[in-house]
């Protein structure tokens, strides 16, 4: 029986994680449930799973400190996942990481903490889970390249001018059901840029050995090319319960009540190169990866503000990359050598993104 602590239990990932646990009640128990504000839903989960409930700004950290778990699922919003992730790793607990901002903003610190305490970071993102699965049994020297697949979002084949795109259009993702922030990031392809930054920390490859291809069907979740020319891919229906369950069961697998992939019904799978001129957020993320330091943290913080402004109707869709570029260019270089430096870069970037005007 693996005891799982759910941080961000009522969000999209947390809800899918609860579905996985319900399916395998003989394999998993819930050590605790932590949420920032959704008390009623959290208490309902606590009653269902017989778990303590933590609510509030510091709920995730308190949950890590006060519960005994084998695996901590971090599925909180944004950089709020940083401190509980570090707290879990420092206690030697494995972390199933779904909050990409944690590795984007503070990947150097998080990776170092995991190594120092003998804990593992297990990816939950479908793309990084796919790579993780393809790498099982492989030595690092055997890997040539990683290939992240991108759905292309709702505007892949839309007319060239996206300046008039409305939030409700952006939130209609053709394949995935996700929270609003991630859905907008998918539409701008910033989500894929962040995944490059995550992959650098998770798998130890430099950015020039990590590629992105657009794959609208979202069936091939990512690929690994090896030095002998072989390429392995992981395929599954677009359902987040698949990578969540693998993160919970790794290194084993358990059956699931989901239909297997029907390749004949699919008929064909397509791939194309991303259009970085049309979706410049991907380029901005690559530049942040090359710059290092707290540049990724700045980009992540500014993006969170930009997306919120867009969803509130105060920013055009095409202004998102303009805001990001301006904020990144205005920020001082700060090393990523402490939590305090990361949080300060985050604070400054948010303030400048809030004040940005075209």
DRENLO-989086 format. One line per 3 residues: number of its first residue (from 1); their letters; for each residue x, y, z of C-alpha. Coordinates in steps of 0.001 Angstrom, whole numbers. Each point is the difference from the previous one (the first is absolute). Layout:
// residues N
NUM	A	X:Y:Z ~ ...
//
This chain:
// residues 358
1	XXX	0:0:0 ~ 1664:3214:-1189 ~ -941:3093:2015
4	XXX	-487:3055:-2210 ~ -190:3609:1136 ~ -2094:2127:-2363
7	XXX	1057:3651:-250 ~ -2487:1908:-2143 ~ -2521:-2796:354
10	XXX	-3018:1819:-1469 ~ 1565:1262:-3229 ~ -25:-1743:-3372
13	XXX	3011:-2240:748 ~ -1080:-601:3593 ~ -3456:-1106:-1111
16	XXX	1475:-2421:-2537 ~ 2358:-1312:2684 ~ -2995:-698:2235
19	XXX	-1562:-1996:-2851 ~ 3162:-2104:-237 ~ -28:-649:3754
22	XXX	-3686:-981:-81 ~ 782:-2530:-2731 ~ 2802:-1566:2075
25	XXX	-1118:210:3614 ~ 2012:-3131:824 ~ 3203:1624:-1283
28	XXX	-267:3596:1256 ~ -1162:1913:3035 ~ -209:3766:461
31	XXX	2339:1290:2696 ~ -1386:3530:-169 ~ -1793:2594:-2109
34	XXX	1219:3589:-349 ~ -1728:2906:-1745 ~ 336:3749:95
37	XXX	-3669:955:159 ~ -2501:-2678:-1088 ~ -798:-1141:3550
40	XXX	-3343:-1702:-675 ~ 1343:-2164:-2798 ~ 3172:-797:1958
43	XXX	-1974:-1072:3066 ~ -2165:-2238:-2177 ~ 3155:-1685:-1303
46	XXX	1335:-302:3527 ~ -3159:-1830:1066 ~ 43:-2210:-3084
49	XXX	3618:-1096:401 ~ 348:243:3782 ~ 2742:2605:-295
52	XXX	944:3192:1909 ~ -862:3218:-1797 ~ 2149:3143:-200
55	XXX	-1413:3299:-1259 ~ 1651:3403:-460 ~ 2999:1774:-1475
58	XXX	2467:-2248:1846 ~ -2111:-3152:-231 ~ 2348:-1866:-2362
61	XXX	3098:514:2150 ~ -1884:-909:3193 ~ -1309:-3141:-1668
64	XXX	3533:-1092:-922 ~ 1256:700:3517 ~ -2884:-1638:1850
67	XXX	-805:-3124:-2016 ~ 1878:-3192:-742 ~ -110:-764:-3730
70	XXX	1883:-2180:-2454 ~ -679:2311:-2939 ~ -970:3669:-164
73	XXX	-2049:1178:-2979 ~ 717:3702:-595 ~ -2863:1344:-2104
76	XXX	-289:3505:1434 ~ -176:3240:-1974 ~ 3201:1648:-1175
79	XXX	2959:691:2248 ~ -2066:-843:3091 ~ 1222:-3544:-621
82	XXX	3668:863:575 ~ 215:-23:3794 ~ -2043:-3195:501
85	XXX	2030:-1745:-2708 ~ 3270:933:1705 ~ -1449:-983:3378
88	XXX	-1026:-3427:-1302 ~ 3332:-651:-1717 ~ 1916:1114:3097
91	XXX	-1844:-2707:1929 ~ 1072:-2576:-2563 ~ -3482:-391:-1453
94	XXX	-536:-627:-3689 ~ -1958:2733:-1771 ~ -2412:-529:-2891
97	XXX	298:3453:-1523 ~ -2856:1497:-2006 ~ 697:3689:730
100	XXX	2371:916:-2806 ~ 872:3442:1421 ~ 1957:-1721:2783
103	XXX	2639:-1312:-2412 ~ -311:2907:-2415 ~ 734:2630:2648
106	XXX	2282:-1881:2372 ~ 1179:-3107:-1801 ~ 3598:287:1199
109	XXX	-1065:176:3654 ~ -2595:-2759:-254 ~ 2287:-2419:-1850
112	XXX	2810:608:2493 ~ -2354:-602:2932 ~ -1222:-3282:-1474
115	XXX	3574:-1221:-516 ~ 1112:1073:3467 ~ -2772:-1938:1755
118	XXX	-257:-3040:-2251 ~ -3543:832:-1098 ~ -1465:-353:-3475
121	XXX	-1897:2412:-2203 ~ -2580:-1947:-1997 ~ -1588:2011:-2834
124	XXX	-3769:205:-358 ~ -225:2122:-3173 ~ -997:-2357:-2807
127	XXX	3032:1010:-2089 ~ 2579:-472:2738 ~ -1677:-3177:1185
130	XXX	331:-1308:-3562 ~ 3729:764:-51 ~ 403:-1478:3484
133	XXX	-1648:-3215:-1185 ~ 2098:-175:-3172 ~ 3181:405:2043
136	XXX	-655:-2920:2339 ~ 3024:-2292:-165 ~ 2035:2416:-2161
139	XXX	3327:1522:965 ~ 365:3763:-378 ~ 2862:-324:-2477
142	XXX	-2312:-1913:-2349 ~ -2390:2948:-452 ~ 443:2290:-2989
145	XXX	-3097:2238:52 ~ -3329:519:1720 ~ -3040:921:-2086
148	XXX	-2942:1693:1720 ~ -3305:-115:-1849 ~ -2398:2954:-15
151	XXX	-3687:-71:-893 ~ 266:3464:-1557 ~ -2942:1216:2065
154	XXX	-3272:1440:-1306 ~ 1581:2406:-2518 ~ 2348:-2317:-1859
157	XXX	-1869:405:-3289 ~ -1782:3271:760 ~ 393:3108:-2184
160	XXX	3326:1776:352 ~ -1303:2981:1964 ~ -649:-1091:3590
163	XXX	-260:3483:1480 ~ -3781:-243:383 ~ -51:-3407:1667
166	XXX	-2263:-52:3062 ~ 598:-1882:3267 ~ -2966:-2337:-523
169	XXX	1448:-1084:-3357 ~ 3405:-577:1564 ~ -1424:-2239:2708
172	XXX	-1488:-2445:-2540 ~ 2906:-2401:-278 ~ -568:-2608:-2726
175	XXX	1470:-2954:1914 ~ 635:609:3710 ~ -2123:1103:2948
178	XXX	2284:2203:2093 ~ -139:3006:2277 ~ -303:3453:-1636
181	XXX	3658:1023:540 ~ 1416:-3133:-1642 ~ -2565:182:-2800
184	XXX	1020:3556:-900 ~ 3672:-1000:192 ~ -755:-2825:-2422
187	XXX	-1567:2497:-2402 ~ 3081:2273:107 ~ 2372:-3041:71
190	XXX	1571:1388:3169 ~ -1001:-3278:1601 ~ 2365:-1816:-2354
193	XXX	2745:2513:716 ~ -364:-662:3709 ~ 175:-3714:-707
196	XXX	3403:489:-1635 ~ 1192:1663:3207 ~ -1437:-2869:2051
199	XXX	1606:-2634:-2202 ~ 3418:1572:456 ~ -258:-537:3769
202	XXX	-1778:-3342:-42 ~ 2199:-1738:-2555 ~ 3298:1899:20
205	XXX	179:878:-3701 ~ 881:3468:-1311 ~ -2663:1987:-1866
208	XXX	1624:-571:-3401 ~ -780:-3721:351 ~ -3688:504:758
211	XXX	-2343:409:-2978 ~ -3687:843:-352 ~ -2339:-1361:-2677
214	XXX	-3675:834:-439 ~ -2186:-3102:158 ~ -3681:1031:-52
217	XXX	-1420:-3434:858 ~ 1761:13:3426 ~ 490:-3768:-85
220	XXX	3813:-124:-158 ~ 849:1760:3237 ~ 3743:334:-618
223	XXX	2961:-1891:-1420 ~ 3626:-811:765 ~ 2607:-464:-2720
226	XXX	3032:-2092:910 ~ 3555:165:-1314 ~ -505:-3098:-2172
229	XXX	-2776:1738:-1942 ~ -2881:-1770:1749 ~ -2949:2066:1228
232	XXX	-2424:-1095:2700 ~ -3376:1667:485 ~ -2733:-310:2615
235	XXX	-3559:-33:-1344 ~ -3255:235:1937 ~ -3389:1697:-277
238	XXX	62:3645:1180 ~ -996:-726:3608 ~ 1995:1402:2931
241	XXX	-924:-2991:2145 ~ 2510:-2053:-2026 ~ 3167:1927:1000
244	XXX	-1345:606:3526 ~ -504:-3710:538 ~ 3479:-783:-1324
247	XXX	1512:2566:2392 ~ -1854:-1692:2855 ~ 908:-3587:-963
250	XXX	3539:448:-1364 ~ 2028:-2156:-491 ~ -2997:-2321:-311
253	XXX	-3241:218:-1976 ~ -3572:-749:999 ~ -2996:-661:-2260
256	XXX	-2462:2808:-634 ~ -3598:2:-1159 ~ 762:1973:-3139
259	XXX	-299:-1077:-3613 ~ 3372:-780:-1618 ~ 1253:2073:-2887
262	XXX	-1636:-1011:-3277 ~ 2548:779:-2724 ~ -2227:-1282:-2807
265	XXX	-2779:2358:1056 ~ 2473:2878:157 ~ 1168:-775:-3517
268	XXX	2882:2470:-105 ~ 2120:2241:2192 ~ 1441:3301:-1212
271	XXX	2986:2123:947 ~ 1274:3415:-1001 ~ 2554:2582:1072
274	XXX	-1152:2714:2437 ~ -428:3506:-1423 ~ 2119:2099:2362
277	XXX	-727:3186:-1941 ~ -3710:-405:666 ~ 472:-1324:3531
280	XXX	3039:1914:1329 ~ -434:-1206:3585 ~ 1837:-3182:-956
283	XXX	3019:2060:-1046 ~ -148:2053:3212 ~ 168:-3179:2065
286	XXX	2999:-1281:-1949 ~ 1773:3316:570 ~ -737:-233:3723
289	XXX	1429:-3515:66 ~ 3205:1235:-1633 ~ 277:2980:2372
292	XXX	-526:-2035:3174 ~ 37:1565:3455 ~ -3416:1316:992
295	XXX	-951:888:-3588 ~ -2380:-2999:-169 ~ -1571:1088:3312
298	XXX	-546:3484:-1434 ~ -1620:-1417:-3117 ~ -2254:-2283:2021
301	XXX	-1159:2764:2349 ~ -625:2473:-2810 ~ -1938:-2632:-1927
304	XXX	-2280:-687:2952 ~ -880:3699:192 ~ -373:324:-3775
307	XXX	-2381:-2954:-197 ~ -2081:1339:2882 ~ -224:3405:-1686
310	XXX	-1040:-1622:-3282 ~ -2680:-2133:1657 ~ -1337:3103:1776
313	XXX	-313:1809:-3321 ~ 2785:2480:671 ~ 2545:-1293:-2491
316	XXX	-153:-1187:-3609 ~ 1110:-3555:-764 ~ 2821:1270:-2214
319	XXX	1150:2374:2757 ~ 975:-2928:2246 ~ 3411:-604:-1679
322	XXX	564:3769:-270 ~ -476:390:3742 ~ 2265:-2961:731
325	XXX	2779:1251:-2237 ~ -152:3480:1535 ~ 47:-1231:3598
328	XXX	2861:-2441:-600 ~ 2085:2712:-1692 ~ -569:2406:2906
331	XXX	1066:-2359:2789 ~ 3438:-107:1636 ~ 2010:-3217:-146
334	XXX	-495:-1898:3277 ~ 1631:-3388:668 ~ -2218:-2976:815
337	XXX	1928:-913:3148 ~ -2617:382:2736 ~ -3728:-108:567
340	XXX	171:3677:949 ~ 1505:949:-3376 ~ -2653:-1986:-1859
343	XXX	-2823:1581:1981 ~ 1463:3493:-434 ~ 276:-477:-3767
346	XXX	-3563:-1277:-12 ~ -1234:3027:1990 ~ 1755:2542:-2207
349	XXX	-1170:-1669:-3206 ~ -3617:-55:1178 ~ 92:3680:923
352	XXX	1412:965:-3396 ~ -2471:-2217:-1831 ~ -2900:1602:1875
355	XXX	1295:3474:-896 ~ 717:-789:-3665 ~ -1907:1984:-2596
358	X	272:-178:-3790
//
